[in-house]
Amino acid sequence: MTGFLLRRLGQSAVVVLGVTIITFVLTRLLPGGVARAILGTRASPVSIAEFNRDNGLDLPTWQQYLFYLNQLLHGNLGFSYRLNEGVGTLLGDHLPKTIILLGASTLLALAIAVPLGIMQAVRRNKVEDYFFTTLSFALYSMPTFWLGLILIIFFSVDLNVLSPQGPQGDISTYLDPEQLASLVLPVVTLALVTIALFSRYMRSSMLDNLVQDYVRTARAKGVSNTGVLYRHVLRNALIPIVTLLGLSLPGIFSGALIVEAIFNYPGMGLLFWDSARTRDFPVLLGVTLVVAVATVVGNLLADIGYAVVDPRVRITE
């Protein structure tokens, strides 16, 4: 297991290094150069020269990359001249809010999708199975922005029971009843699409495991259907879900970007959205780098979780 973790950590480090190279190249492809793109077309030659000197852009290309990498290792993700604040500070303010949104919606999705997938597998080809299968396809096919708008119209405009925008205060106030109520619609919107995805995988995995030899052996030994289902089948059926959690992180974040824009939720997705509209390239690249690193970490955790959930997996040292 130790050897496996070390190999995966090494591979993850290589991938992250590759991401830094890609982001470095992207900055050099900005129209008019990095300084002109960030400072604006009206920037004076003196300002551009000072910017290039401060950011190592007057050095050879390979030295520019080493300078950029050194800045990243010291936590310097750049500076937003539009917001007059460091990119690292901006992400530090917005990232925890996005983590709360992603964490709450994913936990809600798992709490519903896993039992739903089990029920559909046990009741396969029954009315309940057909109903939830149709509902899952419908939810998964809905654009996230459309689903969010429908929930706003129904719960905020028609019923007037929930706020049409996410919590706007500091993250320390999120436990207040009013702030929690504001968090409901963004979380539910993101969770509904995720439930549709996870429940389909859970149903399929359960059906695959229910016909395996170990299930027939357990039943032949007198184990009850409930015991077979929850003591033997469930753990093996969860393996695709564990893997899917890590692999679906970029997709969930993409949904969070749209949800945050719709509900004016002050997370990293809304920051990315506003930066894209105002061409705030340092923030865009900083968010891209953070999401890429989070994706690599998610895949690493998925591999580790795969080995933990399934005891039959033998990692070759």
C-alpha positions as CSV (number, residue, x, y, z in Angstrom):
1,M,0.0,0.0,0.0
2,T,2.9,2.4,0.8
3,G,4.5,1.8,-2.6
4,F,1.2,2.4,-4.3
5,L,0.7,5.7,-2.5
6,L,4.2,6.8,-3.3
7,R,3.8,6.0,-7.0
8,R,0.4,7.8,-7.2
9,L,1.9,10.8,-5.4
10,G,4.8,10.9,-7.8
11,Q,2.4,10.7,-10.8
12,S,0.2,13.4,-9.3
13,A,3.2,15.7,-8.9
14,V,4.1,15.2,-12.6
15,V,0.6,16.0,-13.6
16,V,0.6,19.2,-11.5
17,L,3.9,20.2,-13.0
18,G,2.4,19.7,-16.4
19,V,-0.5,21.9,-15.5
20,T,1.9,24.7,-14.4
21,I,3.5,24.4,-17.8
22,I,0.2,24.7,-19.6
23,T,-0.9,27.7,-17.6
24,F,2.5,29.3,-18.2
25,V,2.1,28.8,-21.9
26,L,-1.4,30.2,-21.9
27,T,-0.2,33.4,-20.3
28,R,2.3,33.9,-23.1
29,L,-0.4,33.5,-25.7
30,L,-2.4,36.4,-24.4
31,P,-3.1,39.0,-27.1
32,G,-0.5,41.8,-27.0
33,G,1.5,40.1,-24.4
34,V,1.0,39.5,-20.7
35,A,1.6,43.1,-19.6
36,R,-0.7,44.6,-22.2
37,A,-3.5,42.1,-21.6
38,I,-3.4,42.7,-17.8
39,L,-2.7,46.4,-17.6
40,G,-4.9,47.3,-20.5
41,T,-4.3,48.9,-23.9
42,R,-3.8,52.3,-22.4
43,A,-0.8,51.3,-20.2
44,S,2.3,53.4,-20.8
45,P,5.6,51.9,-21.9
46,V,7.1,52.7,-18.5
47,S,4.3,50.8,-16.8
48,I,4.7,47.8,-19.1
49,A,8.5,47.7,-18.6
50,E,8.0,47.9,-14.8
51,F,5.4,45.1,-14.9
52,N,7.7,42.9,-17.0
53,R,10.6,43.5,-14.6
54,D,8.6,42.8,-11.5
55,N,7.2,39.5,-13.0
56,G,10.3,38.3,-14.7
57,L,9.0,38.8,-18.2
58,D,12.2,40.4,-19.3
59,L,14.0,37.2,-18.8
60,P,14.6,34.3,-21.3
61,T,11.6,32.0,-21.6
62,W,13.0,29.1,-19.5
63,Q,14.0,31.6,-16.8
64,Q,10.5,33.1,-16.9
65,Y,9.0,29.6,-16.2
66,L,11.4,29.0,-13.3
67,F,10.4,32.5,-11.9
68,Y,6.7,31.6,-12.4
69,L,7.2,28.2,-10.7
70,N,9.1,29.8,-7.8
71,Q,6.2,32.3,-7.3
72,L,3.7,29.5,-7.2
73,L,5.7,27.5,-4.7
74,H,5.7,30.6,-2.5
75,G,1.9,30.9,-2.8
76,N,2.0,33.9,-5.2
77,L,-0.7,33.2,-7.9
78,G,-0.5,36.7,-9.3
79,F,-2.2,40.0,-8.7
80,S,-5.6,41.2,-9.9
81,Y,-5.2,44.8,-11.0
82,R,-9.0,45.1,-11.6
83,L,-9.8,44.2,-8.0
84,N,-6.5,45.5,-6.6
85,E,-5.9,42.4,-4.6
86,G,-3.7,39.3,-4.8
87,V,-5.2,36.3,-6.6
88,G,-4.2,34.0,-3.6
89,T,-6.1,36.3,-1.2
90,L,-9.2,36.3,-3.5
91,L,-9.2,32.6,-3.8
92,G,-8.7,32.3,0.0
93,D,-11.9,34.3,0.5
94,H,-14.0,32.5,-2.2
95,L,-12.7,28.9,-2.2
96,P,-14.1,27.9,1.2
97,K,-17.6,29.0,0.1
98,T,-17.4,26.9,-3.0
99,I,-16.1,23.9,-0.9
100,I,-19.2,24.3,1.4
101,L,-21.5,24.3,-1.7
102,L,-19.8,21.3,-3.3
103,G,-19.5,19.4,0.0
104,A,-23.1,19.9,1.0
105,S,-24.5,19.1,-2.5
106,T,-22.3,16.0,-2.9
107,L,-23.3,14.7,0.6
108,L,-26.9,15.3,-0.1
109,A,-26.6,13.6,-3.5
110,L,-24.9,10.5,-2.0
111,A,-27.4,10.3,0.8
112,I,-30.2,10.1,-1.7
113,A,-28.6,8.4,-4.7
114,V,-27.1,5.4,-2.9
115,P,-30.4,4.2,-1.3
116,L,-32.3,5.1,-4.6
117,G,-29.9,3.0,-6.7
118,I,-30.3,0.1,-4.3
119,M,-34.0,0.3,-4.4
120,Q,-34.1,0.4,-8.2
121,A,-31.8,-2.6,-8.4
122,V,-33.9,-4.6,-6.0
123,R,-37.1,-3.5,-7.7
124,R,-35.7,-3.6,-11.2
125,N,-38.2,-3.6,-14.1
126,K,-41.0,-2.6,-11.6
127,V,-43.0,0.6,-11.7
128,E,-40.7,2.3,-9.2
129,D,-37.7,1.5,-11.2
130,Y,-39.2,2.9,-14.4
131,F,-40.4,6.0,-12.6
132,F,-37.0,6.9,-11.1
133,T,-35.1,5.9,-14.2
134,T,-37.2,8.4,-16.2
135,L,-36.8,11.0,-13.5
136,S,-33.0,10.5,-13.4
137,F,-32.7,10.9,-17.2
138,A,-34.9,14.0,-17.1
139,L,-32.8,15.7,-14.3
140,Y,-29.5,14.7,-15.9
141,S,-30.6,16.1,-19.3
142,M,-31.7,19.5,-17.8
143,P,-29.3,22.4,-18.1
144,T,-28.2,23.4,-14.7
145,F,-29.1,27.1,-15.3
146,W,-32.6,26.1,-16.4
147,L,-33.2,23.9,-13.3
148,G,-32.0,26.7,-11.0
149,L,-34.3,29.2,-12.6
150,I,-37.3,26.8,-12.3
151,L,-36.5,26.4,-8.6
152,I,-36.2,30.2,-8.1
153,I,-39.5,30.8,-9.9
154,F,-41.4,28.1,-7.9
155,F,-39.9,28.5,-4.4
156,S,-38.9,32.2,-4.4
157,V,-41.4,33.9,-6.7
158,D,-44.5,31.8,-6.4
159,L,-44.3,30.4,-2.9
160,N,-41.9,33.0,-1.5
161,V,-40.4,30.6,1.0
162,L,-36.7,30.6,0.0
163,S,-34.3,33.3,-0.9
164,P,-33.5,33.6,-4.7
165,Q,-29.8,34.2,-3.9
166,G,-27.2,32.4,-1.9
167,P,-25.8,33.6,1.4
168,Q,-24.0,36.9,1.1
169,G,-22.3,37.3,4.5
170,D,-19.0,36.1,5.8
171,I,-18.6,32.3,6.0
172,S,-18.7,32.4,9.8
173,T,-22.4,33.4,9.5
174,Y,-23.4,30.4,7.5
175,L,-24.9,28.7,10.5
176,D,-27.4,31.4,11.0
177,P,-30.9,30.3,10.1
178,E,-31.3,33.0,7.5
179,Q,-28.0,32.1,5.8
180,L,-28.8,28.4,5.9
181,A,-32.1,29.0,4.2
182,S,-30.3,31.0,1.5
183,L,-28.1,28.0,0.9
184,V,-30.9,25.6,0.3
185,L,-31.7,26.4,-3.4
186,P,-28.0,26.4,-4.6
187,V,-27.3,23.1,-2.8
188,V,-30.5,21.4,-4.1
189,T,-29.9,22.6,-7.7
190,L,-26.4,21.2,-7.8
191,A,-27.4,18.0,-5.9
192,L,-30.3,17.1,-8.2
193,V,-28.1,16.8,-11.2
194,T,-25.5,14.8,-9.2
195,I,-28.2,12.5,-7.8
196,A,-29.3,11.6,-11.3
197,L,-25.7,10.6,-12.2
198,F,-24.8,8.7,-9.1
199,S,-28.1,6.8,-8.8
200,R,-27.7,5.4,-12.4
201,Y,-24.2,4.2,-11.6
202,M,-25.4,2.7,-8.3
203,R,-28.2,0.8,-9.9
204,S,-26.0,-0.6,-12.6
205,S,-23.3,-1.6,-10.1
206,M,-25.9,-3.3,-7.8
207,L,-27.3,-5.3,-10.7
208,D,-23.8,-6.4,-11.8
209,N,-23.0,-7.7,-8.3
210,L,-26.4,-9.3,-7.5
211,V,-25.7,-12.0,-10.2
212,Q,-22.1,-12.8,-9.0
213,D,-21.2,-16.2,-7.6
214,Y,-20.4,-15.0,-4.1
215,V,-24.1,-13.8,-3.8
216,R,-25.4,-17.3,-4.7
217,T,-22.9,-18.8,-2.3
218,A,-24.0,-16.5,0.6
219,R,-27.7,-17.3,-0.1
220,A,-26.9,-21.1,-0.2
221,K,-25.4,-20.8,3.3
222,G,-28.6,-19.3,4.6
223,V,-27.8,-15.6,4.7
224,S,-30.9,-13.5,4.5
225,N,-31.6,-11.3,1.5
226,T,-31.0,-8.2,3.7
227,G,-27.7,-9.6,4.9
228,V,-26.6,-10.4,1.4
229,L,-27.6,-7.0,0.2
230,Y,-25.9,-4.9,2.9
231,R,-23.1,-7.1,4.1
232,H,-21.8,-8.4,0.8
233,V,-23.2,-6.6,-2.3
234,L,-23.3,-3.0,-1.1
235,R,-19.6,-2.6,-0.4
236,N,-18.6,-4.0,-3.8
237,A,-21.3,-1.9,-5.5
238,L,-19.9,1.3,-3.9
239,I,-16.6,0.9,-5.7
240,P,-17.7,2.7,-9.0
241,I,-19.2,5.5,-6.8
242,V,-15.9,6.0,-5.0
243,T,-14.1,6.2,-8.3
244,L,-16.8,8.4,-9.8
245,L,-16.5,10.9,-7.0
246,G,-12.9,11.7,-7.9
247,L,-13.4,11.7,-11.6
248,S,-16.6,13.8,-11.5
249,L,-15.0,16.7,-9.6
250,P,-14.4,18.9,-12.7
251,G,-18.0,18.4,-13.8
252,I,-19.4,19.2,-10.4
253,F,-17.3,22.4,-10.2
254,S,-18.5,23.4,-13.7
255,G,-22.1,23.0,-12.4
256,A,-21.1,25.0,-9.3
257,L,-19.8,27.8,-11.5
258,I,-23.2,28.1,-13.2
259,V,-25.2,27.7,-9.9
260,E,-23.1,30.4,-8.3
261,A,-23.7,32.8,-11.2
262,I,-27.5,32.1,-11.1
263,F,-27.9,32.5,-7.3
264,N,-25.2,35.2,-7.0
265,Y,-23.4,32.9,-4.6
266,P,-20.0,34.5,-3.7
267,G,-17.8,31.5,-4.4
268,M,-14.9,30.7,-6.7
269,G,-17.3,30.0,-9.6
270,L,-18.8,33.4,-9.4
271,L,-15.3,34.9,-9.1
272,F,-14.3,33.0,-12.3
273,W,-17.5,34.2,-14.1
274,D,-16.9,37.9,-13.2
275,S,-13.2,37.6,-14.2
276,A,-14.1,36.1,-17.5
277,R,-16.5,39.0,-18.3
278,T,-13.9,41.6,-17.3
279,R,-10.9,39.8,-18.8
280,D,-9.1,39.5,-15.5
281,F,-6.6,37.0,-16.7
282,P,-4.5,36.5,-13.5
283,V,-7.7,35.4,-11.6
284,L,-8.8,33.2,-14.5
285,L,-5.4,31.4,-14.6
286,G,-5.3,31.1,-10.8
287,V,-8.7,29.5,-10.6
288,T,-7.8,27.2,-13.5
289,L,-4.7,26.1,-11.6
290,V,-6.5,25.5,-8.3
291,V,-9.2,23.4,-10.1
292,A,-6.6,21.4,-11.9
293,V,-4.8,20.6,-8.6
294,A,-8.1,19.8,-7.0
295,T,-8.9,17.4,-9.8
296,V,-5.5,15.6,-9.4
297,V,-6.1,15.3,-5.7
298,G,-9.6,14.0,-6.3
299,N,-8.3,11.3,-8.6
300,L,-5.7,10.4,-6.0
301,L,-8.3,10.1,-3.2
302,A,-10.5,8.0,-5.6
303,D,-7.6,5.5,-6.1
304,I,-7.0,5.3,-2.4
305,G,-10.7,4.9,-1.7
306,Y,-10.9,2.2,-4.3
307,A,-8.3,0.2,-2.4
308,V,-9.9,0.8,1.0
309,V,-13.5,-0.1,-0.1
310,D,-12.6,-3.3,-1.9
311,P,-10.4,-5.6,0.2
312,R,-9.9,-7.9,-2.8
313,V,-7.7,-5.3,-4.5
314,R,-4.1,-6.2,-4.1
315,I,-1.7,-3.4,-4.7
316,T,1.6,-4.7,-6.1
317,E,4.5,-3.2,-4.2
